Amino acid sequence: MGVIITLAIIAILVILLVGMYNSLIRLRNQVKNAWAQIDVQLKRRYDLIPNLIETVKGYMKHEKETLENITRFRAQAMEATGVADRAKAEGMLSSALGQFKIAVENYPDLKANQNFLALQEELTSTENKISFSRQNYNDQVLFYNNKIQMFPSNIIAGMFGFKEEVFFEIEDKTEREVPKVSF
């Protein structure tokens, strides 16, 4: 009778351990998937930016620095590796795109151009998708990190080398500020 109880307890413990391990694997894969979704939207954004810049070059001769910054920050963002580096580069690119949107207000002919309007709508849609993807990624990281840190799954996480993931956070304080519009 004692052997059966001991075997039952061992079986229950093994099932719990396997369940916790599989849960950690599932959450880690959800974090990877969420990061891949951010990558998809950022690639879409990177593809739109050159078309947008080419469309506005003729109109915005006085905004050369703004266009050059967007191009430079796009290149930096595309080359960034890791969540922290990518977040920093994306913050600079988002800031430059915000300045660009403000500059566009000074060009009524540009705002009426159909190609520009279509590209601007695509960029706005992409920015919204990027925001949603970032939020989803951070939610997945939160679930995963909680599971790694909470007892008893923290024991399994430590045994099998599960590491915390980094949140996608804006590092640049200027990104948090409301842009100033002046005419």
C-alpha positions in Angstrom: 0.0 0.0 0.0 2.9 2.4 0.8 4.6 1.7 -2.5 1.4 2.6 -4.4 1.0 5.9 -2.6 4.7 6.7 -3.1 4.4 5.8 -6.8 1.3 7.9 -7.1 3.0 10.9 -5.5 6.0 10.5 -7.8 3.7 10.3 -10.8 1.8 13.4 -9.8 5.1 15.3 -9.3 6.4 14.2 -12.7 3.2 15.3 -14.3 3.4 18.7 -12.6 7.0 19.2 -13.6 6.4 18.2 -17.2 3.4 20.6 -17.2 5.5 23.5 -15.9 8.3 22.8 -18.3 5.8 22.7 -21.3 4.2 25.9 -20.1 7.6 27.6 -20.0 8.3 26.4 -23.5 4.9 27.6 -24.8 5.4 31.0 -23.2 8.9 31.3 -24.6 7.6 30.5 -28.1 4.8 33.1 -27.7 7.5 35.7 -26.9 9.4 34.7 -30.0 6.3 34.8 -32.1 5.4 38.3 -30.8 8.9 39.5 -31.7 8.5 38.1 -35.2 5.2 40.0 -35.6 7.0 43.3 -34.6 9.7 42.4 -37.2 7.1 42.0 -39.9 5.5 45.4 -39.2 8.9 47.1 -39.0 9.9 45.6 -42.3 6.7 47.0 -43.8 7.5 50.4 -42.3 11.1 50.2 -43.7 9.7 49.4 -47.2 7.3 52.3 -47.1 9.7 55.0 -46.0 11.8 55.2 -49.2 8.6 55.5 -51.3 7.3 58.2 -49.0 10.6 60.2 -49.2 10.8 59.9 -53.0 7.2 61.2 -53.2 7.9 64.3 -51.1 11.4 65.2 -52.2 10.2 67.6 -54.9 7.9 69.4 -52.5 10.1 69.6 -49.5 13.3 71.2 -50.7 13.8 73.0 -47.4 13.3 69.9 -45.3 16.4 68.1 -46.5 17.7 67.5 -43.0 14.4 65.9 -41.9 14.5 63.5 -44.9 18.1 62.7 -44.3 17.4 61.9 -40.6 14.6 59.6 -41.5 16.8 57.8 -44.0 19.7 57.5 -41.5 17.5 56.4 -38.6 15.8 53.8 -40.9 19.2 52.3 -41.7 20.2 52.2 -38.1 16.9 50.6 -37.1 17.3 47.9 -39.8 20.8 47.1 -38.6 19.9 47.0 -34.9 20.0 43.6 -33.2 18.4 42.7 -29.9 15.3 44.1 -28.3 17.0 47.0 -26.5 19.0 48.2 -29.5 16.0 47.9 -31.8 13.8 49.8 -29.3 16.4 52.6 -29.2 16.7 52.8 -32.9 13.0 52.7 -33.4 12.5 55.5 -31.0 14.8 57.7 -33.0 13.0 56.8 -36.2 9.6 57.4 -34.7 10.7 60.8 -33.5 12.0 61.7 -37.0 8.8 60.5 -38.6 6.9 62.7 -36.1 8.9 65.7 -37.1 8.3 64.8 -40.8 4.5 64.8 -40.2 4.7 68.2 -38.6 6.8 69.5 -41.6 4.2 68.2 -44.1 1.7 70.7 -42.7 3.6 73.5 -44.4 3.1 72.0 -47.9 -0.6 72.2 -48.9 0.2 70.9 -52.4 1.9 67.9 -51.0 -1.0 67.1 -48.7 -3.3 67.0 -51.8 -1.0 64.7 -53.8 -2.8 61.3 -54.1 0.5 59.2 -54.0 1.5 61.0 -50.8 -1.9 60.5 -49.2 -1.9 56.8 -50.0 1.6 56.4 -48.6 0.8 58.4 -45.6 -2.3 56.3 -44.9 -0.2 53.1 -45.3 2.4 54.5 -42.9 -0.2 55.5 -40.4 -1.8 52.0 -40.6 1.7 50.4 -40.2 2.5 52.6 -37.2 -0.8 51.4 -35.6 0.1 47.8 -36.3 3.6 48.4 -34.8 2.1 49.8 -31.6 -0.2 46.8 -31.3 2.6 44.4 -32.0 4.8 46.1 -29.4 2.0 45.9 -26.8 1.4 42.2 -27.6 5.2 41.5 -27.3 5.4 43.2 -23.9 2.3 41.3 -22.7 3.9 38.0 -23.8 7.2 39.0 -22.1 5.3 39.8 -18.9 3.6 36.4 -18.8 6.8 34.6 -19.6 8.9 36.5 -17.0 6.2 36.1 -14.4 6.2 32.3 -15.0 10.0 32.2 -14.7 10.1 34.2 -11.5 7.1 32.6 -9.6 7.3 29.6 -7.4 7.4 26.7 -8.2 8.0 27.2 -11.9 11.1 29.3 -11.1 12.8 26.1 -10.0 12.1 24.4 -13.3 13.1 27.6 -15.2 16.4 27.6 -13.3 17.1 24.0 -13.9 16.6 24.2 -17.6 18.2 27.6 -18.2 15.1 29.7 -19.0 16.2 33.4 -19.1 14.1 36.5 -18.7 13.2 38.4 -21.9 13.6 42.2 -22.3 10.6 44.5 -22.7 10.4 46.7 -25.8 10.6 50.1 -24.1 11.2 53.6 -25.4 14.6 54.8 -24.1 14.7 58.3 -25.6 12.8 60.8 -23.4 12.1 63.0 -26.5 9.9 60.1 -27.8 7.7 60.5 -24.8 7.2 64.2 -25.2 4.4 65.7 -27.3 5.9 67.3 -30.5 5.7 71.0 -30.7 3.9 72.4 -33.8 4.7 75.9 -34.9 3.8 77.7 -38.1 
